[in-house]
Amino acid sequence: MEAVKKQLEGRIDYEGQRLSEQVAYFSLVVSGVIAFFVSFLASSIKFGLIVFAAGYVITLLAVVPPWPVYRKHPIAWLPVRRLKAD
C-alpha cells in the first residue's frame, strides 16, 4: 500500500515542472492545429472541437499525474543545523 501511496503523492521536481509545461504547451498547440485542419476539411466546427477535446484529454493524462519521468532530479535539501544556545 505504501508503494501505491508514494506513486500517487504528487510531488515532482523543478525540472519535471519545466518538462510538463513544455509537453502541455506543445501538445495543445499540435492538437489545436490538427483540430483546425480537421474542421476546415470537414467544414464542421463540431469535428474540430471533438479533435481538440481529445487532444486536451490526452494532454491532461500526460501532464497531470506525477509520472516518474517528472521526478528524475530530486531536490537535495541541506541538513538541519541546530543553533547553539548562548
Stockholm file with secondary structure:
# STOCKHOLM 1.0

chainA/1-86         MEAVKKQLEGRIDYEGQRLSEQVAYFSLVVSGVIAFFVSFLASSIKFGLIVFAAGYVITLLAVVPPWPVYRKHPIAWLPVRRLKAD
#=GR chainA/1-86 SS CHHHHHHTSCCCCHHHHHHHHHHHHHHHHHHHHHHHHHHHHHTCHHHHHHHHHHHHHHHHHHHSSCCGGGGSSCCCCCCCCCCCCC
#=GC SS_cons        CHHHHHHTSCCCCHHHHHHHHHHHHHHHHHHHHHHHHHHHHHTCHHHHHHHHHHHHHHHHHHHSSCCGGGGSSCCCCCCCCCCCCC
//
